[in-house]
């Protein structure tokens, strides 16, 4: 993914052709749709072609969606005609214009184009929906983007003939959104789907198996969230994430004020509760922590990982060692590479007179401490690093992770040139420690 | 009670030292009294172990005093015109990032601390490159400096990194060990104002990328040993580069995670001026870390030092001496066990190995044990490891005031510094990024402001950087930091090495009613510098303990002296515990600089604020060397 300003550019016709050509060749989904379009809908006779009508000066005002100029529309139509060798229909033009505008970082035009294509359109509908979601991310409209991507994935589940690249791209963008918003539990579900579909790249696997070891409070993530917030300042999820980023920046009093305000607005929201507890934990303010956690619902397996973590820290602080073991064990079940959970368990076991268990957790942490910097080395270019990571995973009995990283290594070895992910990673590798 | 020295390998040595001090430590200045002698020292058993008559009432207060710290920049106008050359290029090689260090040592024994800064050079290394030597500055009191590198014959070329100060041959003159990417060098102080490269004859060459180093007596034989921290495996001829098309120069800095760590080296002094590499035999080898900082300190108070190494992105090391017993007639073998994880200093509270750079060591919470503070990477916190005794530490960063204030900075050199002499250890941190990421969107800061924290006397700190002087309001690529009382006014000053900016002295001009004691240590049975000495303020409540630790900070050598803030007291009684086991109790020491000789008297240095009038430029020092 690249982050660029939405300033429009004026590419040369040659560049436009090249662009569309690249788009058509690179985006399998688009090619599929074009192919399917050619099979299922023969071009109408020249005289009945709506786009040929649109090409006439007298038709420039006909049915143009909001945000799309006649000039853009005609330009896309011409381009389509040149590329496909036939006259386009309205959806052809809108889809082409959406792709073109995306390439030119003209996100508003792209959004208007994709949005104007009905979901029910048999050739473009789903793909346009997915791209509409993606464009909304570029426009920093996170909640709307998430809604569209989730809608796409729901519809895609009932469309077996949809190219896997389309679903793949949607899941990656959704994963990206959830990363920025620090919604790691929900991201894990998406990442599991990506893995189940056999579409995971190395970075996906790192995010799935080692979420606790990756940098979450990068300046990049923070910057992205702020852009999202500018577009949706009242969104609860974004604001809870904002509170956590403030904590991550060490602005604890600002975080406290922010999260307390949102806690008042969202008294039953567990992510907000967890973030406020984290803030008090970082401030080492156990009086405030005690008061807030007293309002927490009973623990369950579906609660945010952060809340479980905070329950464990609370139990440790009050020397309720067995309870701490329970909370941190639960956390370790949902996130087996959670270093902080291992640390908490080690402390609790030591106090419970179980030195062997305590030491076992310490040793586990030592391996995780080796894994954490090693994650940086594990890339799509280095099968050896992936194998080494797999070996470390085996030591931790993270067998699924070990299997996945071995398969990555084999894949990279087998076909180094194809090692790159088919879609861009939602977060850049610099977000890894 | 004064214990007997464990052995008396050099009988009568302190007398020799005294004789030497009598005429070589005074310069040509006429002190108000040649050597102010305090009352004769007493045995520990002869003084009350509770509050003494010279000790102020307990000074525990909910918050610190309102003393405003003030540090003034001393640089080129005072003759300190040095800027380290790192050969920083657009390739962003990892070699360019570590910067250099500073040392404070009185190489000419005139009583005034001189300065040494390490320098880099062009990369790849060329044996004939003589363009950028490390530099020695002679202190021409007060706070005026003369470049003395050439005159001293200290021809330290190459890509130097850090330095350590120690009188390894116990001849009364501090020697200098300089680490480098390339060959490290040991420079013997000849006692006549010059140095000789004795690297090869002493067997102390290390041909790895060394960063910090520390002198200390790790095996308790009264001879200084040398620990050398090595960073990672990298080539100057074929450096690893990390392309990034988005960067203006096409590269970004490579993460240390992409490199292999290397073992550190431990040299034992052989007592005859040489060293023996015991890294393998002692168990130091086999732990390839990515070391940047080291402190050698008696962390469990059992009289033998531990070696703590700060590793970059990997678990830290704590080498603890094993308790082997001697076999018939032989001394026990020197064996270390790496126990950082068990002791709670390998990983932070979250279980993460942090990118550790510099180390401050000191009893910040006044409970009699040495705590450790480590500086770390951007978007992470610095970490305060609180010593709970018995080699057990816990991460006390949260709530200390040190965590949240460090998250948007990247720390290197750091020292506990009681800047206002209130008896409580305050904290200095030099900051600066390793990679210019100002081109990124969003940008990360490259140069960064340094930080000064006031100890609140309740386990927490308050950052007071903004009120501490111009230096703290500017941004720097801070690296090495050394501390010492340069102008002998009883307050600790700092020397800071930067990248892409001149190295500086920060003169402590804090106005405080509290006096400070500086104690220069002269070991006779123990090592000559007194590394490992613990000084306690008798009767102080809470306890005040200062230790002369080996190493600390980052690639730098704080002066081998101990500083004790007197707080409200006019004078103090000190219990000095030497590594040999000797305990000296020195009573009624007023503010100023004192010379404490193991098993002997304590002498007042003539270079004391109360005894020496302010000197004007050129009035005090002919510039001649005043050696033995």
Interface residues (C-beta under 8 A of the other chain):
Chain A: X3 X213 X215 X217 X218 X219 X220 X222 X223 X248 X249 X250 X251 X252 X281 X282 X283 X284 X285 X339 X340 X342 X343 X362 X363 X365 X366 X368 X369 X370 X372 X373 X374 X375 X376 X377 X430 X433
Chain B: X252 X255 X256 X257 X258 X313 X314 X315 X341 X342 X346 X347 X349 X350 X351 X352 X353 X379 X381 X398 X399 X403 X404 X405 X406 X407 X408 X440 X441 X442 X443 X444
